[in-house]
Amino acid sequence: MNNSPTSCGGETPSPLSPRPLSHLVGAQRRVLSAAQLREHGVSAARAAARCAPGGPWQQLLPGVFLLHQGPPTSEERLHGVLLYAGRRQDVPAQPAGTGAGGPGDIAMITGLAALTLHGLPSAPALTALDHIDVLVPRTRRLRSTGCVRIVRAHALPAARQVTGLPVAPVARALADAVAALTDPADVRRLLTDAVRHGHCEPASVVRELSQARLLSRPHVVDAVDSLLAAGRAIAEGRLYEMVRTYGLPEPVWNVDLRLPGGPHLGGLDAYWPDHAVAVELDTRAPRHGRTPQDDVVWSECARKREHLERLGITVVHLTPRKLRDAPELQAAVVRTALLTSADREPPARVIVLPR
């Protein structure tokens, strides 16, 4: 039995007070903070007495009590670390995509535990984790202790609710997990899994890694290369599926265009020669924020599209997010370009080569 206040891991809990606990369920009934105990008439002295050797309770973390003996469950650990970090558990987390966190989002699970809750296949089981990372505002006066590892942020992202718990978005959780990992294989597996299973787009992952200043680590840079390759393959697969699902004419895939006897015009992901319509996937992601080198690359891509347009070739620009979230709309854009091709001036003659 370990009654240490920094230990993270039954007997039926004794009644706390005449006030009922019927509004609490699951781990909330078994893990309570000192403040919650006071609300139910249990003083600090009484709580300490129940945690004495031979008592029915134990102190899970400073100010957090487990109302039974024996090791805590994973659910109890998660609730315990959030109570320690001071989250008001009666305020629901903001739904995904609502912007900044709400008044209750003063702490959220991040790192490997968050990735496990999100369902990444390569994330470890909660029972295998020695620490649970908790994301809090930088101004919070908290220290890591026991199974809690505090991660600080200038501004919290909008929490996602997973099994009723506030959890950092996958891209942010990845950055917090990678910050503590040194095995290149583990880093590469987590990043590619997140994209391959549709949890996030490569650009959002690279942005979080850049903001966390992790892109100076060679093993992270190598993992990002694998991530971007996986992201492009997924986007290409979505493009193939869009063409076939929505009955578009079959294009020629992955081609280079050249002017007869002239310069190379650039590569395209799909091209309809009879209509002079092209699709270009934009899977670029800045590696270190928006650098001058990134600006050069983006300018070159813009010049390529402008050159093709001047030659009478319509270029439809698609992003992985557009293909994932609104494939029918993107198919309609391509179909419109194909249908209106006869109304445009005849394009310049170009040579189509496999890429």
Stockholm file with secondary structure:
# STOCKHOLM 1.0

chainA/1-355         MNNSPTSCGGETPSPLSPRPLSHLVGAQRRVLSAAQLREHGVSAARAAARCAPGGPWQQLLPGVFLLHQGPPTSEERLHGVLLYAGRRQDVPAQPAGTGAGGPGDIAMITGLAALTLHGLPSAPALTALDHIDVLVPRTRRLRSTGCVRIVRAHALPAARQVTGLPVAPVARALADAVAALTDPADVRRLLTDAVRHGHCEPASVVRELSQARLLSRPHVVDAVDSLLAAGRAIAEGRLYEMVRTYGLPEPVWNVDLRLPGGPHLGGLDAYWPDHAVAVELDTRAPRHGRTPQDDVVWSECARKREHLERLGITVVHLTPRKLRDAPELQAAVVRTALLTSADREPPARVIVLPR
#=GR chainA/1-355 SS CCCCTTCCCCCCCCCCSSSCCTTCCTHHHHEEEHHHHHHTTCCHHHHHHHTSTTCSCEEEETTEEESSSSCCCHHHHHHHHHHHTTCCTTSCCCCTTSSSCCTTCSCEEEHHHHHHHHTCTTSCCGGGCSCEEEEEETTCCCCCBTTEEEEEESSCCCCEEETTEEECCHHHHHHHHHTTCCCHHHHHHHHHHHHHTTSCCHHHHHHHHHHTTCTTSHHHHHHHHHHHHHHHHHHHHHHHHHHHHTTCCCCEEEEEEECTTSCEEEEEEEEETTTTEEEEECCCCCSSSSCHHHHHHHHHHHHHHHHHHHTTCEEEEECHHHHHHCHHHHHHHHHHHHHTGGGSCCCCCCEEEEC
#=GC SS_cons         CCCCTTCCCCCCCCCCSSSCCTTCCTHHHHEEEHHHHHHTTCCHHHHHHHTSTTCSCEEEETTEEESSSSCCCHHHHHHHHHHHTTCCTTSCCCCTTSSSCCTTCSCEEEHHHHHHHHTCTTSCCGGGCSCEEEEEETTCCCCCBTTEEEEEESSCCCCEEETTEEECCHHHHHHHHHTTCCCHHHHHHHHHHHHHTTSCCHHHHHHHHHHTTCTTSHHHHHHHHHHHHHHHHHHHHHHHHHHHHTTCCCCEEEEEEECTTSCEEEEEEEEETTTTEEEEECCCCCSSSSCHHHHHHHHHHHHHHHHHHHTTCEEEEECHHHHHHCHHHHHHHHHHHHHTGGGSCCCCCCEEEEC
//
